[in-house]
């Protein structure tokens, strides 16, 4: 199951740099994960300073 970024996101971009497949991009309100590209590795969750990323 793909990971998701919650509303707690502060748009710092650290998750995008940690994604090995480039599945994360800046959205309108905060960064978003492309569920079709996400490989569910969890690398992004470990880089988020506010814990805004979880398994969806």
PDBQT receptor file of N, H, CA, C and O in Angstrom, charges set to zero:
ATOM      1  N   UNK A   1       0.839  -1.177   0.000  1.00  0.00    +0.000 N 
ATOM      2  CA  UNK A   1       0.000   0.000   0.000  1.00  0.00    +0.000 C 
ATOM      3  C   UNK A   1       0.886   1.243   0.000  1.00  0.00    +0.000 C 
ATOM      4  O   UNK A   1       1.888   1.295   0.713  1.00  0.00    +0.000 OA
ATOM      5  N   UNK A   2       0.525   2.216  -0.780  1.00  0.00    +0.000 N 
ATOM      6  H   UNK A   2      -0.289   2.173  -1.360  1.00  0.00    +0.000 HD
ATOM      7  CA  UNK A   2       1.301   3.442  -0.912  1.00  0.00    +0.000 C 
ATOM      8  C   UNK A   2       1.258   4.277   0.361  1.00  0.00    +0.000 C 
ATOM      9  O   UNK A   2       0.311   4.199   1.143  1.00  0.00    +0.000 OA
ATOM     10  N   UNK A   3       2.284   5.063   0.548  1.00  0.00    +0.000 N 
ATOM     11  H   UNK A   3       3.054   5.126  -0.087  1.00  0.00    +0.000 HD
ATOM     12  CA  UNK A   3       2.331   5.993   1.672  1.00  0.00    +0.000 C 
ATOM     13  C   UNK A   3       1.562   7.261   1.300  1.00  0.00    +0.000 C 
ATOM     14  O   UNK A   3       1.377   7.558   0.120  1.00  0.00    +0.000 OA
ATOM     15  N   UNK A   4       1.118   8.005   2.314  1.00  0.00    +0.000 N 
ATOM     16  H   UNK A   4       1.269   7.763   3.273  1.00  0.00    +0.000 HD
ATOM     17  CA  UNK A   4       0.401   9.254   2.097  1.00  0.00    +0.000 C 
ATOM     18  C   UNK A   4       0.995  10.333   2.999  1.00  0.00    +0.000 C 
ATOM     19  O   UNK A   4       1.554  10.042   4.056  1.00  0.00    +0.000 OA
ATOM     20  N   UNK A   5       0.864  11.569   2.564  1.00  0.00    +0.000 N 
ATOM     21  H   UNK A   5       0.410  11.806   1.705  1.00  0.00    +0.000 HD
ATOM     22  CA  UNK A   5       1.346  12.710   3.336  1.00  0.00    +0.000 C 
ATOM     23  C   UNK A   5       0.134  13.450   3.880  1.00  0.00    +0.000 C 
ATOM     24  O   UNK A   5      -0.751  13.849   3.123  1.00  0.00    +0.000 OA
ATOM     25  N   UNK A   6       0.097  13.631   5.192  1.00  0.00    +0.000 N 
ATOM     26  H   UNK A   6       0.816  13.307   5.807  1.00  0.00    +0.000 HD
ATOM     27  CA  UNK A   6      -1.027  14.284   5.851  1.00  0.00    +0.000 C 
ATOM     28  C   UNK A   6      -0.919  15.796   5.865  1.00  0.00    +0.000 C 
ATOM     29  O   UNK A   6       0.059  16.377   5.396  1.00  0.00    +0.000 OA
ATOM     30  N   UNK A   7      -1.954  16.417   6.418  1.00  0.00    +0.000 N 
ATOM     31  H   UNK A   7      -2.748  15.944   6.800  1.00  0.00    +0.000 HD
ATOM     32  CA  UNK A   7      -2.025  17.876   6.490  1.00  0.00    +0.000 C 
ATOM     33  C   UNK A   7      -0.975  18.494   7.409  1.00  0.00    +0.000 C 
ATOM     34  O   UNK A   7      -0.782  19.710   7.396  1.00  0.00    +0.000 OA
ATOM     35  N   UNK A   8      -0.296  17.670   8.204  1.00  0.00    +0.000 N 
ATOM     36  H   UNK A   8      -0.452  16.682   8.214  1.00  0.00    +0.000 HD
ATOM     37  CA  UNK A   8       0.759  18.167   9.082  1.00  0.00    +0.000 C 
ATOM     38  C   UNK A   8       1.994  18.603   8.306  1.00  0.00    +0.000 C 
ATOM     39  O   UNK A   8       2.878  19.258   8.858  1.00  0.00    +0.000 OA
ATOM     40  N   UNK A   9       2.059  18.242   7.029  1.00  0.00    +0.000 N 
ATOM     41  H   UNK A   9       1.342  17.710   6.581  1.00  0.00    +0.000 HD
ATOM     42  CA  UNK A   9       3.198  18.558   6.162  1.00  0.00    +0.000 C 
ATOM     43  C   UNK A   9       3.508  20.050   6.189  1.00  0.00    +0.000 C 
ATOM     44  O   UNK A   9       2.614  20.885   6.056  1.00  0.00    +0.000 OA
ATOM     45  N   UNK A  10       4.800  20.374   6.365  1.00  0.00    +0.000 N 
ATOM     46  H   UNK A  10       5.526  19.695   6.474  1.00  0.00    +0.000 HD
ATOM     47  CA  UNK A  10       5.241  21.771   6.381  1.00  0.00    +0.000 C 
ATOM     48  C   UNK A  10       5.919  22.168   5.065  1.00  0.00    +0.000 C 
ATOM     49  O   UNK A  10       6.539  23.228   4.976  1.00  0.00    +0.000 OA
ATOM     50  N   UNK A  11       5.797  21.316   4.053  1.00  0.00    +0.000 N 
ATOM     51  H   UNK A  11       5.294  20.455   4.125  1.00  0.00    +0.000 HD
ATOM     52  CA  UNK A  11       6.346  21.570   2.710  1.00  0.00    +0.000 C 
ATOM     53  C   UNK A  11       7.843  21.862   2.707  1.00  0.00    +0.000 C 
ATOM     54  O   UNK A  11       8.306  22.750   1.991  1.00  0.00    +0.000 OA
ATOM     55  N   UNK A  12       8.598  21.111   3.508  1.00  0.00    +0.000 N 
ATOM     56  H   UNK A  12       8.222  20.389   4.089  1.00  0.00    +0.000 HD
ATOM     57  CA  UNK A  12      10.042  21.323   3.559  1.00  0.00    +0.000 C 
ATOM     58  C   UNK A  12      10.769  20.631   2.402  1.00  0.00    +0.000 C 
ATOM     59  O   UNK A  12      11.869  21.038   2.027  1.00  0.00    +0.000 OA
ATOM     60  N   UNK A  13      10.150  19.576   1.832  1.00  0.00    +0.000 N 
ATOM     61  H   UNK A  13       9.257  19.246   2.136  1.00  0.00    +0.000 HD
ATOM     62  CA  UNK A  13      10.738  18.894   0.690  1.00  0.00    +0.000 C 
ATOM     63  C   UNK A  13      11.709  17.778   1.008  1.00  0.00    +0.000 C 
ATOM     64  O   UNK A  13      12.230  17.140   0.093  1.00  0.00    +0.000 OA
ATOM     65  N   UNK A  14      11.966  17.524   2.284  1.00  0.00    +0.000 N 
ATOM     66  H   UNK A  14      11.543  18.042   3.027  1.00  0.00    +0.000 HD
ATOM     67  CA  UNK A  14      12.929  16.473   2.623  1.00  0.00    +0.000 C 
ATOM     68  C   UNK A  14      12.461  15.100   2.153  1.00  0.00    +0.000 C 
ATOM     69  O   UNK A  14      13.288  14.249   1.825  1.00  0.00    +0.000 OA
ATOM     70  N   UNK A  15      11.178  14.873   2.115  1.00  0.00    +0.000 N 
ATOM     71  H   UNK A  15      10.506  15.564   2.381  1.00  0.00    +0.000 HD
ATOM     72  CA  UNK A  15      10.650  13.580   1.671  1.00  0.00    +0.000 C 
ATOM     73  C   UNK A  15      10.919  13.348   0.186  1.00  0.00    +0.000 C 
ATOM     74  O   UNK A  15      11.247  12.235  -0.225  1.00  0.00    +0.000 OA
ATOM     75  N   UNK A  16      10.780  14.393  -0.606  1.00  0.00    +0.000 N 
ATOM     76  H   UNK A  16      10.513  15.297  -0.272  1.00  0.00    +0.000 HD
ATOM     77  CA  UNK A  16      10.987  14.262  -2.049  1.00  0.00    +0.000 C 
ATOM     78  C   UNK A  16      12.419  13.840  -2.355  1.00  0.00    +0.000 C 
ATOM     79  O   UNK A  16      12.652  13.026  -3.249  1.00  0.00    +0.000 OA
ATOM     80  N   UNK A  17      13.363  14.383  -1.624  1.00  0.00    +0.000 N 
ATOM     81  H   UNK A  17      13.174  15.043  -0.898  1.00  0.00    +0.000 HD
ATOM     82  CA  UNK A  17      14.757  14.027  -1.817  1.00  0.00    +0.000 C 
ATOM     83  C   UNK A  17      15.076  12.612  -1.365  1.00  0.00    +0.000 C 
ATOM     84  O   UNK A  17      16.047  12.012  -1.823  1.00  0.00    +0.000 OA
ATOM     85  N   UNK A  18      14.256  12.079  -0.462  1.00  0.00    +0.000 N 
ATOM     86  H   UNK A  18      13.466  12.567  -0.089  1.00  0.00    +0.000 HD
ATOM     87  CA  UNK A  18      14.493  10.738   0.054  1.00  0.00    +0.000 C 
ATOM     88  C   UNK A  18      13.797   9.637  -0.713  1.00  0.00    +0.000 C 
ATOM     89  O   UNK A  18      14.004   8.460  -0.418  1.00  0.00    +0.000 OA
ATOM     90  N   UNK A  19      12.982   9.983  -1.684  1.00  0.00    +0.000 N 
ATOM     91  H   UNK A  19      12.813  10.939  -1.924  1.00  0.00    +0.000 HD
ATOM     92  CA  UNK A  19      12.235   8.979  -2.445  1.00  0.00    +0.000 C 
ATOM     93  C   UNK A  19      13.094   8.416  -3.586  1.00  0.00    +0.000 C 
ATOM     94  O   UNK A  19      13.514   9.162  -4.471  1.00  0.00    +0.000 OA
ATOM     95  N   UNK A  20      13.355   7.099  -3.564  1.00  0.00    +0.000 N 
ATOM     96  H   UNK A  20      13.013   6.494  -2.845  1.00  0.00    +0.000 HD
ATOM     97  CA  UNK A  20      14.222   6.514  -4.594  1.00  0.00    +0.000 C 
ATOM     98  C   UNK A  20      13.593   6.423  -5.986  1.00  0.00    +0.000 C 
ATOM     99  O   UNK A  20      14.303   6.207  -6.968  1.00  0.00    +0.000 OA
ATOM    100  N   UNK A  21      12.280   6.584  -6.081  1.00  0.00    +0.000 N 
ATOM    101  H   UNK A  21      11.703   6.759  -5.283  1.00  0.00    +0.000 HD
ATOM    102  CA  UNK A  21      11.622   6.487  -7.387  1.00  0.00    +0.000 C 
ATOM    103  C   UNK A  21      10.997   7.803  -7.846  1.00  0.00    +0.000 C 
ATOM    104  O   UNK A  21      10.316   7.832  -8.872  1.00  0.00    +0.000 OA
ATOM    105  N   UNK A  22      11.213   8.881  -7.114  1.00  0.00    +0.000 N 
ATOM    106  H   UNK A  22      11.766   8.857  -6.281  1.00  0.00    +0.000 HD
ATOM    107  CA  UNK A  22      10.698  10.195  -7.505  1.00  0.00    +0.000 C 
ATOM    108  C   UNK A  22       9.186  10.297  -7.495  1.00  0.00    +0.000 C 
ATOM    109  O   UNK A  22       8.600  10.969  -8.344  1.00  0.00    +0.000 OA
ATOM    110  N   UNK A  23       8.547   9.632  -6.534  1.00  0.00    +0.000 N 
ATOM    111  H   UNK A  23       9.023   9.086  -5.844  1.00  0.00    +0.000 HD
ATOM    112  CA  UNK A  23       7.086   9.603  -6.485  1.00  0.00    +0.000 C 
ATOM    113  C   UNK A  23       6.478  10.771  -5.720  1.00  0.00    +0.000 C 
ATOM    114  O   UNK A  23       5.257  10.848  -5.590  1.00  0.00    +0.000 OA
ATOM    115  N   UNK A  24       7.306  11.686  -5.208  1.00  0.00    +0.000 N 
ATOM    116  H   UNK A  24       8.298  11.624  -5.314  1.00  0.00    +0.000 HD
ATOM    117  CA  UNK A  24       6.814  12.781  -4.382  1.00  0.00    +0.000 C 
ATOM    118  C   UNK A  24       7.053  14.119  -5.075  1.00  0.00    +0.000 C 
ATOM    119  O   UNK A  24       8.147  14.395  -5.568  1.00  0.00    +0.000 OA
ATOM    120  N   UNK A  25       6.005  14.943  -5.102  1.00  0.00    +0.000 N 
ATOM    121  H   UNK A  25       5.116  14.718  -4.702  1.00  0.00    +0.000 HD
ATOM    122  CA  UNK A  25       6.097  16.266  -5.719  1.00  0.00    +0.000 C 
ATOM    123  C   UNK A  25       5.278  17.258  -4.902  1.00  0.00    +0.000 C 
ATOM    124  O   UNK A  25       4.383  16.869  -4.151  1.00  0.00    +0.000 OA
ATOM    125  N   UNK A  26       5.588  18.535  -5.055  1.00  0.00    +0.000 N 
ATOM    126  H   UNK A  26       6.315  18.852  -5.665  1.00  0.00    +0.000 HD
ATOM    127  CA  UNK A  26       4.856  19.567  -4.332  1.00  0.00    +0.000 C 
ATOM    128  C   UNK A  26       3.458  19.715  -4.919  1.00  0.00    +0.000 C 
ATOM    129  O   UNK A  26       3.292  19.863  -6.130  1.00  0.00    +0.000 OA
ATOM    130  N   UNK A  27       2.454  19.671  -4.042  1.00  0.00    +0.000 N 
ATOM    131  H   UNK A  27       2.589  19.551  -3.059  1.00  0.00    +0.000 HD
ATOM    132  CA  UNK A  27       1.067  19.842  -4.460  1.00  0.00    +0.000 C 
ATOM    133  C   UNK A  27       0.579  21.236  -4.114  1.00  0.00    +0.000 C 
ATOM    134  O   UNK A  27       1.377  22.113  -3.784  1.00  0.00    +0.000 OA
ATOM    135  N   UNK A  28      -0.725  21.443  -4.190  1.00  0.00    +0.000 N 
ATOM    136  H   UNK A  28      -1.373  20.731  -4.458  1.00  0.00    +0.000 HD
ATOM    137  CA  UNK A  28      -1.301  22.760  -3.898  1.00  0.00    +0.000 C 
ATOM    138  C   UNK A  28      -1.127  23.152  -2.431  1.00  0.00    +0.000 C 
ATOM    139  O   UNK A  28      -0.682  24.260  -2.131  1.00  0.00    +0.000 OA
ATOM    140  N   UNK A  29      -1.476  22.249  -1.521  1.00  0.00    +0.000 N 
ATOM    141  H   UNK A  29      -1.837  21.349  -1.764  1.00  0.00    +0.000 HD
ATOM    142  CA  UNK A  29      -1.425  22.556  -0.095  1.00  0.00    +0.000 C 
ATOM    143  C   UNK A  29      -0.148  22.058   0.572  1.00  0.00    +0.000 C 
ATOM    144  O   UNK A  29       0.357  22.689   1.500  1.00  0.00    +0.000 OA
ATOM    145  N   UNK A  30       0.373  20.929   0.102  1.00  0.00    +0.000 N 
ATOM    146  H   UNK A  30      -0.038  20.416  -0.652  1.00  0.00    +0.000 HD
ATOM    147  CA  UNK A  30       1.580  20.324   0.652  1.00  0.00    +0.000 C 
ATOM    148  C   UNK A  30       2.106  19.288  -0.326  1.00  0.00    +0.000 C 
ATOM    149  O   UNK A  30       1.506  19.058  -1.376  1.00  0.00    +0.000 OA
ATOM    150  N   UNK A  31       3.220  18.664   0.015  1.00  0.00    +0.000 N 
ATOM    151  H   UNK A  31       3.708  18.851   0.868  1.00  0.00    +0.000 HD
ATOM    152  CA  UNK A  31       3.778  17.645  -0.873  1.00  0.00    +0.000 C 
ATOM    153  C   UNK A  31       2.825  16.461  -0.952  1.00  0.00    +0.000 C 
ATOM    154  O   UNK A  31       2.090  16.180  -0.006  1.00  0.00    +0.000 OA
ATOM    155  N   UNK A  32       2.843  15.766  -2.091  1.00  0.00    +0.000 N 
ATOM    156  H   UNK A  32       3.441  15.995  -2.860  1.00  0.00    +0.000 HD
ATOM    157  CA  UNK A  32       1.950  14.634  -2.316  1.00  0.00    +0.000 C 
ATOM    158  C   UNK A  32       2.726  13.470  -2.914  1.00  0.00    +0.000 C 
ATOM    159  O   UNK A  32       3.722  13.658  -3.613  1.00  0.00    +0.000 OA
ATOM    160  N   UNK A  33       2.244  12.254  -2.623  1.00  0.00    +0.000 N 
ATOM    161  H   UNK A  33       1.435  12.101  -2.055  1.00  0.00    +0.000 HD
ATOM    162  CA  UNK A  33       2.865  11.040  -3.140  1.00  0.00    +0.000 C 
ATOM    163  C   UNK A  33       1.993  10.457  -4.240  1.00  0.00    +0.000 C 
ATOM    164  O   UNK A  33       0.790  10.274  -4.055  1.00  0.00    +0.000 OA
ATOM    165  N   UNK A  34       2.597  10.167  -5.381  1.00  0.00    +0.000 N 
ATOM    166  H   UNK A  34       3.575  10.315  -5.532  1.00  0.00    +0.000 HD
ATOM    167  CA  UNK A  34       1.896   9.516  -6.487  1.00  0.00    +0.000 C 
ATOM    168  C   UNK A  34       1.756   8.036  -6.125  1.00  0.00    +0.000 C 
ATOM    169  O   UNK A  34       2.734   7.288  -6.151  1.00  0.00    +0.000 OA
ATOM    170  N   UNK A  35       0.544   7.626  -5.790  1.00  0.00    +0.000 N 
ATOM    171  H   UNK A  35      -0.250   8.233  -5.769  1.00  0.00    +0.000 HD
ATOM    172  CA  UNK A  35       0.286   6.255  -5.333  1.00  0.00    +0.000 C 
ATOM    173  C   UNK A  35       0.672   5.210  -6.375  1.00  0.00    +0.000 C 
ATOM    174  O   UNK A  35       1.067   4.100  -6.019  1.00  0.00    +0.000 OA
ATOM    175  N   UNK A  36       0.565   5.550  -7.645  1.00  0.00    +0.000 N 
ATOM    176  H   UNK A  36       0.245   6.452  -7.935  1.00  0.00    +0.000 HD
ATOM    177  CA  UNK A  36       0.910   4.600  -8.708  1.00  0.00    +0.000 C 
ATOM    178  C   UNK A  36       2.418   4.390  -8.825  1.00  0.00    +0.000 C 
ATOM    179  O   UNK A  36       2.868   3.321  -9.238  1.00  0.00    +0.000 OA
ATOM    180  N   UNK A  37       3.194   5.403  -8.463  1.00  0.00    +0.000 N 
ATOM    181  H   UNK A  37       2.828   6.271  -8.127  1.00  0.00    +0.000 HD
ATOM    182  CA  UNK A  37       4.650   5.311  -8.559  1.00  0.00    +0.000 C 
ATOM    183  C   UNK A  37       5.295   4.831  -7.256  1.00  0.00    +0.000 C 
ATOM    184  O   UNK A  37       6.408   4.304  -7.273  1.00  0.00    +0.000 OA
ATOM    185  N   UNK A  38       4.608   5.010  -6.139  1.00  0.00    +0.000 N 
ATOM    186  H   UNK A  38       3.705   5.439  -6.125  1.00  0.00    +0.000 HD
ATOM    187  CA  UNK A  38       5.143   4.641  -4.819  1.00  0.00    +0.000 C 
ATOM    188  C   UNK A  38       5.390   3.133  -4.736  1.00  0.00    +0.000 C 
ATOM    189  O   UNK A  38       4.541   2.330  -5.123  1.00  0.00    +0.000 OA
ATOM    190  N   UNK A  39       6.569   2.764  -4.224  1.00  0.00    +0.000 N 
ATOM    191  H   UNK A  39       7.258   3.416  -3.910  1.00  0.00    +0.000 HD
ATOM    192  CA  UNK A  39       6.901   1.341  -4.079  1.00  0.00    +0.000 C 
ATOM    193  C   UNK A  39       6.789   0.889  -2.615  1.00  0.00    +0.000 C 
ATOM    194  O   UNK A  39       7.224  -0.210  -2.272  1.00  0.00    +0.000 OA
ATOM    195  N   UNK A  40       6.215   1.724  -1.767  1.00  0.00    +0.000 N 
ATOM    196  H   UNK A  40       5.863   2.617  -2.046  1.00  0.00    +0.000 HD
ATOM    197  CA  UNK A  40       5.965   1.419  -0.349  1.00  0.00    +0.000 C 
ATOM    198  C   UNK A  40       7.218   1.030   0.418  1.00  0.00    +0.000 C 
ATOM    199  O   UNK A  40       7.176   0.126   1.253  1.00  0.00    +0.000 OA
ATOM    200  N   UNK A  41       8.325   1.694   0.148  1.00  0.00    +0.000 N 
ATOM    201  H   UNK A  41       8.359   2.428  -0.531  1.00  0.00    +0.000 HD
ATOM    202  CA  UNK A  41       9.579   1.371   0.819  1.00  0.00    +0.000 C 
ATOM    203  C   UNK A  41       9.698   2.051   2.180  1.00  0.00    +0.000 C 
ATOM    204  O   UNK A  41      10.423   1.571   3.051  1.00  0.00    +0.000 OA
ATOM    205  N   UNK A  42       8.988   3.171   2.370  1.00  0.00    +0.000 N 
ATOM    206  H   UNK A  42       8.399   3.561   1.662  1.00  0.00    +0.000 HD
ATOM    207  CA  UNK A  42       9.011   3.884   3.634  1.00  0.00    +0.000 C 
ATOM    208  C   UNK A  42      10.164   4.841   3.823  1.00  0.00    +0.000 C 
ATOM    209  O   UNK A  42      10.297   5.437   4.892  1.00  0.00    +0.000 OA
ATOM    210  N   UNK A  43      11.001   5.004   2.816  1.00  0.00    +0.000 N 
ATOM    211  H   UNK A  43      10.893   4.519   1.948  1.00  0.00    +0.000 HD
ATOM    212  CA  UNK A  43      12.149   5.905   2.936  1.00  0.00    +0.000 C 
ATOM    213  C   UNK A  43      11.705   7.334   3.244  1.00  0.00    +0.000 C 
ATOM    214  O   UNK A  43      12.364   8.033   4.014  1.00  0.00    +0.000 OA
ATOM    215  N   UNK A  44      10.623   7.762   2.665  1.00  0.00    +0.000 N 
ATOM    216  H   UNK A  44      10.088   7.194   2.039  1.00  0.00    +0.000 HD
ATOM    217  CA  UNK A  44      10.127   9.122   2.866  1.00  0.00    +0.000 C 
ATOM    218  C   UNK A  44       9.708   9.360   4.313  1.00  0.00    +0.000 C 
ATOM    219  O   UNK A  44       9.969  10.427   4.868  1.00  0.00    +0.000 OA
ATOM    220  N   UNK A  45       9.066   8.378   4.920  1.00  0.00    +0.000 N 
ATOM    221  H   UNK A  45       8.854   7.511   4.470  1.00  0.00    +0.000 HD
ATOM    222  CA  UNK A  45       8.573   8.533   6.298  1.00  0.00    +0.000 C 
ATOM    223  C   UNK A  45       9.720   8.789   7.262  1.00  0.00    +0.000 C 
ATOM    224  O   UNK A  45       9.560   9.529   8.233  1.00  0.00    +0.000 OA
ATOM    225  N   UNK A  46      10.856   8.194   7.008  1.00  0.00    +0.000 N 
ATOM    226  H   UNK A  46      10.986   7.593   6.219  1.00  0.00    +0.000 HD
ATOM    227  CA  UNK A  46      12.014   8.384   7.871  1.00  0.00    +0.000 C 
ATOM    228  C   UNK A  46      12.664   9.755   7.742  1.00  0.00    +0.000 C 
ATOM    229  O   UNK A  46      13.429  10.158   8.618  1.00  0.00    +0.000 OA
ATOM    230  N   UNK A  47      12.373  10.472   6.670  1.00  0.00    +0.000 N 
ATOM    231  H   UNK A  47      11.752  10.144   5.958  1.00  0.00    +0.000 HD
ATOM    232  CA  UNK A  47      12.978  11.776   6.457  1.00  0.00    +0.000 C 
ATOM    233  C   UNK A  47      12.096  12.932   6.918  1.00  0.00    +0.000 C 
ATOM    234  O   UNK A  47      12.574  14.061   7.032  1.00  0.00    +0.000 OA
ATOM    235  N   UNK A  48      10.836  12.675   7.183  1.00  0.00    +0.000 N 
ATOM    236  H   UNK A  48      10.447  11.758   7.091  1.00  0.00    +0.000 HD
ATOM    237  CA  UNK A  48       9.881  13.750   7.528  1.00  0.00    +0.000 C 
ATOM    238  C   UNK A  48      10.110  14.221   8.964  1.00  0.00    +0.000 C 
ATOM    239  O   UNK A  48       9.995  13.432   9.901  1.00  0.00    +0.000 OA
ATOM    240  N   UNK A  49      10.435  15.511   9.141  1.00  0.00    +0.000 N 
ATOM    241  H   UNK A  49      10.528  16.152   8.380  1.00  0.00    +0.000 HD
ATOM    242  CA  UNK A  49      10.711  16.030  10.487  1.00  0.00    +0.000 C 
ATOM    243  C   UNK A  49       9.486  16.189  11.377  1.00  0.00    +0.000 C 
ATOM    244  O   UNK A  49       9.623  16.335  12.591  1.00  0.00    +0.000 OA
ATOM    245  N   UNK A  50       8.288  16.161  10.792  1.00  0.00    +0.000 N 
ATOM    246  H   UNK A  50       8.177  16.042   9.805  1.00  0.00    +0.000 HD
ATOM    247  CA  UNK A  50       7.065  16.339  11.587  1.00  0.00    +0.000 C 
ATOM    248  C   UNK A  50       6.179  15.095  11.611  1.00  0.00    +0.000 C 
ATOM    249  O   UNK A  50       5.074  15.137  12.151  1.00  0.00    +0.000 OA
ATOM    250  N   UNK A  51       6.647  14.001  11.038  1.00  0.00    +0.000 N 
ATOM    251  H   UNK A  51       7.545  13.968  10.599  1.00  0.00    +0.000 HD
ATOM    252  CA  UNK A  51       5.894  12.754  11.063  1.00  0.00    +0.000 C 
ATOM    253  C   UNK A  51       4.594  12.790  10.294  1.00  0.00    +0.000 C 
ATOM    254  O   UNK A  51       3.612  12.170  10.703  1.00  0.00    +0.000 OA
ATOM    255  N   UNK A  52       4.573  13.511   9.181  1.00  0.00    +0.000 N 
ATOM    256  H   UNK A  52       5.370  14.015   8.848  1.00  0.00    +0.000 HD
ATOM    257  CA  UNK A  52       3.349  13.682   8.396  1.00  0.00    +0.000 C 
ATOM    258  C   UNK A  52       3.092  12.548   7.408  1.00  0.00    +0.000 C 
ATOM    259  O   UNK A  52       2.061  12.543   6.737  1.00  0.00    +0.000 OA
ATOM    260  N   UNK A  53       4.016  11.582   7.306  1.00  0.00    +0.000 N 
ATOM    261  H   UNK A  53       4.854  11.586   7.852  1.00  0.00    +0.000 HD
ATOM    262  CA  UNK A  53       3.882  10.525   6.309  1.00  0.00    +0.000 C 
ATOM    263  C   UNK A  53       3.578   9.189   6.983  1.00  0.00    +0.000 C 
ATOM    264  O   UNK A  53       4.244   8.790   7.938  1.00  0.00    +0.000 OA
ATOM    265  N   UNK A  54       2.550   8.505   6.460  1.00  0.00    +0.000 N 
ATOM    266  H   UNK A  54       2.009   8.829   5.684  1.00  0.00    +0.000 HD
ATOM    267  CA  UNK A  54       2.164   7.217   7.012  1.00  0.00    +0.000 C 
ATOM    268  C   UNK A  54       1.697   6.300   5.891  1.00  0.00    +0.000 C 
ATOM    269  O   UNK A  54       1.461   6.747   4.769  1.00  0.00    +0.000 OA
ATOM    270  N   UNK A  55       1.565   5.005   6.205  1.00  0.00    +0.000 N 
ATOM    271  H   UNK A  55       1.757   4.642   7.116  1.00  0.00    +0.000 HD
ATOM    272  CA  UNK A  55       1.042   4.071   5.217  1.00  0.00    +0.000 C 
ATOM    273  C   UNK A  55      -0.431   4.375   5.003  1.00  0.00    +0.000 C 
ATOM    274  O   UNK A  55      -1.192   4.564   5.953  1.00  0.00    +0.000 OA
ATOM    275  N   UNK A  56      -0.813   4.418   3.739  1.00  0.00    +0.000 N 
ATOM    276  H   UNK A  56      -0.195   4.265   2.967  1.00  0.00    +0.000 HD
ATOM    277  CA  UNK A  56      -2.198   4.756   3.404  1.00  0.00    +0.000 C 
ATOM    278  C   UNK A  56      -2.994   3.529   3.311  1.00  0.00    +0.000 C 
ATOM    279  O   UNK A  56      -4.193   3.590   3.038  1.00  0.00    +0.000 OA
TER     280      UNK A  56
